Amino acid sequence: MAEVYVRRVYETAAAEGADPAGSNDGLRVLVDRLWPRGLARDNARIDHWLRGVAPSDDLRRWFGHDPERWQEFQARYHAELRASAHPDLALLRRLAAEQGRVTLLFAARDETRNNAVALKAFLDTLRGAV
């Protein structure tokens, strides 16, 4: 399986010395259910948008990026992923196995508690179980 990284979709070369979006990201996969607000599709530099691996709308709304709910959110999200037969999850796993580097993109402001971080943890668990 490839190295899996997580990056905010809005991140570009805004910070001095930062690499432009995509220069070292490998395959860039947006894993949010909704398209990021204010991001032009033509400038997004996204290779795949896999909405099917995002948390359900009900779970996303319940979490509401409340840090107090982070641990429970991860548990519920991982349960959703385990129960999912969505083709996007299978595609993500296949892409991760074929690529040298995959970057999961997200739009949330919180860079440590979001669905992409939780999804990476889930993928890491699968990798450890193989």
Secondary structure in CASP SS format (residue, H / E / C, confidence):
PFRMAT SS
TARGET T0000
AUTHOR 0000-0000-0000
METHOD secondary structure of the structure
MODEL  1
M C 1.00
A C 1.00
E E 1.00
V E 1.00
Y E 1.00
V E 1.00
R E 1.00
R E 1.00
V C 1.00
Y C 1.00
E C 1.00
T C 1.00
A C 1.00
A C 1.00
A C 1.00
E C 1.00
G C 1.00
A C 1.00
D C 1.00
P C 1.00
A C 1.00
G C 1.00
S C 1.00
N C 1.00
D C 1.00
G C 1.00
L E 1.00
R E 1.00
V E 1.00
L E 1.00
V C 1.00
D C 1.00
R C 1.00
L C 1.00
W C 1.00
P C 1.00
R C 1.00
G C 1.00
L C 1.00
A C 1.00
R H 1.00
D H 1.00
N H 1.00
A C 1.00
R C 1.00
I C 1.00
D C 1.00
H E 1.00
W E 1.00
L C 1.00
R H 1.00
G H 1.00
V H 1.00
A C 1.00
P C 1.00
S C 1.00
D H 1.00
D H 1.00
L H 1.00
R H 1.00
R H 1.00
W H 1.00
F H 1.00
G C 1.00
H C 1.00
D C 1.00
P H 1.00
E H 1.00
R H 1.00
W H 1.00
Q H 1.00
E H 1.00
F H 1.00
Q H 1.00
A H 1.00
R H 1.00
Y H 1.00
H H 1.00
A H 1.00
E H 1.00
L H 1.00
R H 1.00
A H 1.00
S C 1.00
A C 1.00
H C 1.00
P H 1.00
D H 1.00
L H 1.00
A H 1.00
L H 1.00
L H 1.00
R H 1.00
R H 1.00
L H 1.00
A H 1.00
A H 1.00
E H 1.00
Q C 1.00
G C 1.00
R E 1.00
V E 1.00
T E 1.00
L E 1.00
L E 1.00
F E 1.00
A C 1.00
A C 1.00
R C 1.00
D C 1.00
E C 1.00
T C 1.00
R C 1.00
N C 1.00
N H 1.00
A H 1.00
V H 1.00
A H 1.00
L H 1.00
K H 1.00
A H 1.00
F H 1.00
L H 1.00
D H 1.00
T H 1.00
L H 1.00
R H 1.00
G H 1.00
A H 1.00
V C 1.00
END
